[in-house]
Amino acid sequence: MQAIIHRLKILLAVLLVIMVVGTAGFVLIEKKSVVEAAYFIIVTVATVGYGDIHPATQLGRIFTIILIVTGVGTFLGVIANITEMMLAKREIESRMNKLNMVIGVFFSEVGLQLMALFAQSDREVDKIRSDLLVTAVWTDERFRTAINDLNKYDYSVEIELIDLAVMKDFICSKRDFLVRLLENPILLEHQSFTDLLRAVFHCMEELAYRDDVKNIPQSDRNHIANDFNRAYQLPLNEWLDYMRYLKENYPFLFHLAMRTNPFDRSASITVT
């Protein structure tokens, strides 16, 4: 997309130069007024060619040939690039819609429960709870403020507050699901979400390789806690971005997401 925009800017600049030079040329060569010269250049470059104004001198005809060769090609290039940009934009929007569907499935299947388990092991979670209680009145500015606050927060999972057996059973039961997500080529366009999946997948592998997660030394617990901190932090920003997307595009899904918010103690799936 950036390449198309860059190419379009160059073509527009070239077309503007051709229009200016052509107008000035016909004013000097054909002794036309500025308006008549500009009109002739436009109908010539746009291939309309009404024929009501035409060069009367030999030099004017040669100048017109040069303008037709350069101007018409440049004009058609501008039209082609605008069309390509519109099609590319539509394709990007289509891919982003598919990507957000994948993100939504992740949070439904894994993300929400995983965030809830990590939050229960964070004694300081109330410091950021207000930034996670998304409501229908939130604006883009409120979402940006919340994300900035989360980026400043010192995430700290206390491994002693997590039942590692429960965590292992839950996350390992989602192995096939996570593998299928990682195989999805569309995720290559969303690096931060890919990093999130890898962090979660790594936590799953750490637990899966341990036969008895209840009786492990403190050093090993500290190691797992570091992995949990990473998997705790990464989903929150992605979840807020996803909530903003739902709010702007799918109000009915946004309403459901608010009623299943793992950080809202009063959240209820029941509509009252």
TORZAZA-595347 format. One record per residue (C-alpha): residue number from 1; residue in one letter; x, y, z. Coordinates in steps of 0.001 Angstrom, whole numbers, padded with zeros to 6 digits. Each point is the difference from the previous one (the first is absolute). Example, Ala and Ser with C-alpha at 12.3 -4.5 7.8 and 13.67 -1.06 7.14 Angstrom:
TORZAZA-595347
REC,1,A,012300,-004500,007800;
REC,2,S,001370,003440,-000660;
***
This chain:
TORZAZA-595347
REC,1,M,000000,000000,000000;
REC,2,Q,002809,002433,000878;
REC,3,A,001699,-000755,-003322;
REC,4,I,-003208,000821,-001877;
REC,5,I,-000416,003291,001868;
REC,6,H,003636,000940,-000638;
REC,7,R,-000363,-000785,-003702;
REC,8,L,-003245,001984,-000177;
REC,9,K,001645,003049,001572;
REC,10,I,002774,-000099,-002609;
REC,11,L,-002480,-000319,-002882;
REC,12,L,-002129,002861,001333;
REC,13,A,003085,002199,000314;
REC,14,V,001034,-000840,-003589;
REC,15,L,-003544,000666,-001245;
REC,16,L,-000068,003369,001759;
REC,17,V,003309,000965,-001610;
REC,18,I,-001320,-001033,-003425;
REC,19,M,-003154,002067,000520;
REC,20,V,001939,003083,001075;
REC,21,V,002621,-000293,-002743;
REC,22,G,-002648,-000765,-002625;
REC,23,T,-002134,002969,000996;
REC,24,A,002991,002343,-000034;
REC,25,G,001154,-001457,-003321;
REC,26,F,-003282,000615,-001777;
REC,27,V,-000231,003504,001415;
REC,28,L,003418,000785,-001489;
REC,29,I,-000145,-002058,-003209;
REC,30,E,-003657,000276,-001012;
REC,31,K,-000690,003350,001671;
REC,32,K,-002999,-001442,001817;
REC,33,S,-001391,001340,003241;
REC,34,V,000879,-001864,003192;
REC,35,V,-003542,-001371,000239;
REC,36,E,-000018,-001197,-003627;
REC,37,A,003447,-001568,000364;
REC,38,A,-000925,-001788,003229;
REC,39,Y,-003263,-001204,-001579;
REC,40,F,001851,-001384,-003019;
REC,41,I,002538,-001817,002177;
REC,42,I,-002711,-001580,002141;
REC,43,V,-002129,-001279,-002897;
REC,44,T,003141,-001267,-001750;
REC,45,V,001495,-001835,002989;
REC,46,A,-003409,-001407,000991;
REC,47,T,-000402,-001277,-003604;
REC,48,V,-003310,001862,-000355;
REC,49,G,001145,002123,-002935;
REC,50,Y,-003010,002137,-000877;
REC,51,G,001870,001548,-002916;
REC,52,D,-001269,003526,000627;
REC,53,I,003564,001146,000781;
REC,54,H,002997,-001292,-001934;
REC,55,P,003555,001133,-000722;
REC,56,A,000353,002269,-003006;
REC,57,T,003794,000061,-000290;
REC,58,Q,002518,-002672,-000922;
REC,59,L,001789,000395,003328;
REC,60,G,-003339,-000203,001800;
REC,61,R,-000791,-003326,-001686;
REC,62,I,003403,-001427,000959;
REC,63,F,-000523,001216,003565;
REC,64,T,-003449,-001651,000029;
REC,65,I,001447,-003334,-001120;
REC,66,I,002485,000109,002867;
REC,67,L,-002815,000806,002450;
REC,68,I,-002155,-002846,-001311;
REC,69,V,002819,-002539,000334;
REC,70,T,000982,001092,003497;
REC,71,G,-003233,001368,001396;
REC,72,V,-002463,-002684,-001057;
REC,73,G,002257,-002772,001295;
REC,74,T,000474,001781,003309;
REC,75,F,-003738,000696,000340;
REC,76,L,-000893,-003632,-000682;
REC,77,G,002685,-001018,002511;
REC,78,V,-001666,002182,002644;
REC,79,I,-003404,-001565,-000722;
REC,80,A,001470,-003513,000108;
REC,81,N,001748,000660,003320;
REC,82,I,-003119,001491,001589;
REC,83,T,-001959,-003083,-001072;
REC,84,E,002735,-002295,001326;
REC,85,M,000065,001900,003306;
REC,86,M,-003776,-000334,000417;
REC,87,L,000146,-003738,-000716;
REC,88,A,002957,-000446,002361;
REC,89,K,-001839,001892,002740;
REC,90,R,-003024,-002243,-000421;
REC,91,E,002219,-003096,000129;
REC,92,I,001727,001256,003165;
REC,93,E,-003364,000654,001651;
REC,94,S,-001120,-003504,-000937;
REC,95,R,003166,-001551,001476;
REC,96,M,-000323,002072,003166;
REC,97,N,-003588,-001160,000450;
REC,98,K,001161,-003611,-000299;
REC,99,L,002858,000664,002403;
REC,100,N,-002326,001514,002587;
REC,101,M,-002236,-003042,-000308;
REC,102,V,003024,-002156,000883;
REC,103,I,000850,002288,002934;
REC,104,G,-003582,-000199,001224;
REC,105,V,000067,-003799,-000091;
REC,106,F,003264,000009,001952;
REC,107,F,-001442,002099,002811;
REC,108,S,-003185,-002065,000111;
REC,109,E,001875,-003293,000162;
REC,110,V,003121,000903,001982;
REC,111,G,000689,003664,000578;
REC,112,L,-002780,001033,002368;
REC,113,Q,000462,-002910,002397;
REC,114,L,003780,000313,-000181;
REC,115,M,-000150,003714,000877;
REC,116,A,-002362,-000779,002868;
REC,117,L,002372,-002654,001421;
REC,118,F,002973,002352,-000197;
REC,119,A,-001939,002918,001478;
REC,120,Q,-000943,-002133,003019;
REC,121,S,003714,-000418,000707;
REC,122,D,000734,003729,-000248;
REC,123,R,-000493,001750,003348;
REC,124,E,000363,003419,-001657;
REC,125,V,-002504,-000560,-002800;
REC,126,D,-002369,002619,001442;
REC,127,K,002482,002651,-001137;
REC,128,I,-000897,-000712,-003616;
REC,129,R,-003539,-001336,000409;
REC,130,S,-001582,003323,-001001;
REC,131,D,001952,-000137,-003265;
REC,132,L,-001554,-003370,-000767;
REC,133,L,-003633,000751,000843;
REC,134,V,-000959,000906,-003557;
REC,135,T,-003434,001581,-000420;
REC,136,A,-002118,001195,-002904;
REC,137,V,000964,003640,000651;
REC,138,W,003722,-000578,-000501;
REC,139,T,001544,002155,-002734;
REC,140,D,003134,-000619,-002048;
REC,141,E,001838,002327,002373;
REC,142,R,-001131,-002076,002997;
REC,143,F,001250,-003173,-001672;
REC,144,R,003373,001637,-000710;
REC,145,T,000269,001191,003596;
REC,146,A,-000760,-003484,001304;
REC,147,I,002621,-001593,-002253;
REC,148,N,002593,002568,001114;
REC,149,D,-000804,-000737,003646;
REC,150,L,000383,-003731,-000583;
REC,151,N,003370,000522,-001661;
REC,152,K,001224,001727,003162;
REC,153,Y,-001318,-002668,002365;
REC,154,D,002432,-002357,001724;
REC,155,Y,-001543,-003416,-000619;
REC,156,S,000687,-002455,002771;
REC,157,V,-001464,-003484,000140;
REC,158,E,000350,-001631,003399;
REC,159,I,000492,-003618,-000858;
REC,160,E,-001108,-001108,003471;
REC,161,L,-003506,001310,-000727;
REC,162,I,-000361,-002122,-003138;
REC,163,D,-001090,-003603,000073;
REC,164,L,002501,-001306,-002519;
REC,165,A,-001894,-003261,-000437;
REC,166,V,-003151,001882,-000999;
REC,167,M,002010,002283,-002270;
REC,168,K,001700,-002991,-001623;
REC,169,D,-003272,-001842,-000605;
REC,170,F,-001589,003082,-001518;
REC,171,I,002784,001163,-002256;
REC,172,C,001044,-003457,-001146;
REC,173,S,-003588,-000759,-000966;
REC,174,K,000296,002884,-002490;
REC,175,R,003153,-001312,-001684;
REC,176,D,-001621,-001017,-003293;
REC,177,F,-001894,003266,-000125;
REC,178,L,003168,002067,000534;
REC,179,V,001913,-002007,-002586;
REC,180,R,-002707,000665,-002597;
REC,181,L,000142,003717,000777;
REC,182,L,003771,000066,-000422;
REC,183,E,-000392,-001692,-003384;
REC,184,N,-002329,002743,-001237;
REC,185,P,001971,002020,-002629;
REC,186,I,-002081,003127,000600;
REC,187,L,001654,000399,003415;
REC,188,L,003256,000921,-001725;
REC,189,E,-001560,003448,-000516;
REC,190,H,-000489,000520,003732;
REC,191,Q,003360,-000370,001734;
REC,192,S,-001178,000924,003511;
REC,193,F,-002774,-002606,-000036;
REC,194,T,002434,-002592,-001342;
REC,195,D,002340,000829,002898;
REC,196,L,-002922,-000457,002381;
REC,197,L,-000790,-003458,-001379;
REC,198,R,003635,-001032,000274;
REC,199,A,000143,001174,003621;
REC,200,V,-003124,-001980,000882;
REC,201,F,001234,-003024,-001924;
REC,202,H,003318,000166,001868;
REC,203,C,-001805,-000007,003359;
REC,204,M,-001917,-003052,-001131;
REC,205,E,003201,-001827,-000960;
REC,206,E,001700,000893,003289;
REC,207,L,-002877,-001556,001925;
REC,208,A,-000534,-002931,-002362;
REC,209,Y,003591,-001230,000368;
REC,210,R,-000333,-000183,003797;
REC,211,D,-001745,-003134,001226;
REC,212,D,-000625,001388,003474;
REC,213,V,-000424,003780,000073;
REC,214,K,-000956,000012,003686;
REC,215,N,003388,-001114,001285;
REC,216,I,002578,002096,-001767;
REC,217,P,002807,002023,001600;
REC,218,Q,-000331,003728,000585;
REC,219,S,002569,000794,-002677;
REC,220,D,-002173,-001810,-002527;
REC,221,R,-003083,001868,001242;
REC,222,N,001801,003288,-000512;
REC,223,H,000864,-001029,-003538;
REC,224,I,-003626,-000838,-000780;
REC,225,A,-001134,003248,001649;
REC,226,N,002103,001979,-002492;
REC,227,D,-001703,-001810,-002878;
REC,228,F,-003392,000658,001586;
REC,229,N,000778,003720,000331;
REC,230,R,000641,000180,-003732;
REC,231,A,-003172,-001907,-000812;
REC,232,Y,-001919,002215,002455;
REC,233,Q,001118,003327,-001463;
REC,234,L,-000276,-000678,-003737;
REC,235,P,-003725,-000884,-000165;
REC,236,L,-001215,003162,001719;
REC,237,N,000977,002472,-002709;
REC,238,E,-001270,-002364,-002692;
REC,239,W,-003258,-000407,001875;
REC,240,L,-000516,003767,000274;
REC,241,D,000700,000426,-003727;
REC,242,Y,-002471,-002769,-000714;
REC,243,M,-002611,001620,002257;
REC,244,R,000445,003294,-001859;
REC,245,Y,-000445,-001821,-003307;
REC,246,L,-003213,-001627,001215;
REC,247,K,-001341,003291,001313;
REC,248,E,000530,001681,-003357;
REC,249,N,-001175,-002843,-002239;
REC,250,Y,-002109,-002561,001881;
REC,251,P,-002000,001542,002895;
REC,252,F,-001811,-003274,000764;
REC,253,L,003304,-001862,000438;
REC,254,F,001353,002913,002016;
REC,255,H,-002964,-000242,002362;
REC,256,L,000676,-003707,000522;
REC,257,A,003699,000712,000588;
REC,258,M,-000863,002528,002715;
REC,259,R,-002219,-002585,001707;
REC,260,T,002862,-002523,000024;
REC,261,N,002762,002409,001036;
REC,262,P,002264,-002016,002353;
REC,263,F,001054,003171,001845;
REC,264,D,-003534,001196,000757;
REC,265,R,-001163,-001538,003289;
REC,266,S,-003588,000964,-000772;
REC,267,A,000009,-001367,-003559;
REC,268,S,-002797,-002454,-000745;
REC,269,I,-000960,-001790,-003179;
REC,270,T,-003625,000498,000984;
REC,271,V,-001505,003125,-001534;
REC,272,T,-001980,001976,002572;
***
